[in-house]
């Protein structure tokens, strides 16, 4: 059946997307100076010591590959919606709407948080960033 072949290919594509997303998380969590934890956000000295020798390319890769990962995952979720449609069109519609919301918020998350982390390094680990982007810091911490 052609539709099942498409669904299987889309689900495999989504699995690749999830693996890429794990790579993106690894890029941000494990730095050359140790492992990031959310407790580090409370102490800028600890946080800057953790990220001080981290390449800015790590965050740019995380942004780009994060968007790629979310796009690949989208195919799998839409394939599940197509599969569900044969059983319940209402449930399939709810799944499509949920998938759209998750995709948009996931892409925004990867782009926004990766950009804030890039700015954090670009502006000397918060010291000068607090003067340039004061309204963004509370939002970045919520990422």
Secondary structure by P-SEA (a helix, b strand, c coil): caaaaaaaaaaaaaaaaaaaaaaaaaaaaccccccccccccccaaaaaaacccccaaaaaaaaaaaaaaaaaaaaaaaaaaaaaccccaaaaaaaaaaaaaaaaaaaaaaaaaaaaaaaaaaaccccccccccccaaaaaaac
